[in-house]
Amino acid sequence: MLLVKQQKVQRHESTCICGEHAEFRYGTRDFFIGTRKITVQNIPHFYCSRCNKAYYDSNLPVDKLLRYAYLNNMDEIDWNNKERYI
């Protein structure tokens, strides 16, 4: 049996739950774990201007990056440097 590594292809289009087109962006987003705010810079996300909401691809390891930042008492972390942390 030949095992093939799963390809991780990043989507560049998405539809919001409201039905509108969600635009692909890179930007800074704030996440809250309890009362603690962790800012992630340069994170890829989809943004719906109608709902004013950001959505993330389920393949992104956002939770792992936030866990690292939380456990290391970091208030800010850069997505572009995620290989250093996770």
N, C-alpha and C positions, 0 to 999 in steps of 0.2 A: 504494500500500500504506500502510495506517495502522499506525503503531507505537504500542503502548500500553506505558507504563511498568509494569514488574512490580510488583504490589502486594505489600507486605511486611506480612503479617498475623501478629501474634504469637500463638502457641498458648498456651492456658492449661490444657491437660490433656495428659498423656502417660502412657504405660505403660512401666515399667521393664523391662529385659531379664529380670528375675526373674519378671515377670508381674504384679507389684503396681502400684497406682496411684502415680504420681510427682506430688507436690504442687508447684505453681508458687509460687516464692518470689523475693524480692529479698534479697540478703545479701552478706556479705563472704566472698570465697574467695581462697585462696592458690594461686599458680601457681609452678612452678619451671622456670627456664630454666638448664640446667646446675646449678650450685650456688647460683644467685641466686634468691631468693624475691621475687616481686612480688605485692602484695596489691591486689585489685580490689574496691572498695567498691560497694555498691548494684547488683550485677550480677544480672540476671534469670536464673533457672535452675530446673530441676526437681530435686526432692529425693525420694529413696526412703528412707523410714525403715527399711524392712526391710534394705536393703543398705548404708545409711548412705553413699550416693553422690550426687553432684551431676552433672546432665547439662545440656548447653547446646544450645539450638536452633542448627542449622547455619547459619541466616541471620544470626546475631549476629557482628559483626566482632571477636570476642575476640582473634584472632591479630594484627590490625592495632593494637589498643590495647596489647597486650603488647609488640609490636615497638617501638612508640613509647616506651613506658616503659623498655624495655631499652636502646634506643639513647640515651636521654636520662638514663640512670643514676637512674631513679626507682624507689623501693622500694614506692611506694603510688600508686594512681591511682583516681579516682572515675568509675564508669561514667556517671553523670549528666552529666559534663562531657566526654564523648567527642567531641562536635562540635568542641571546641577542639583536639583532638589528631589526629583522623583525618578 
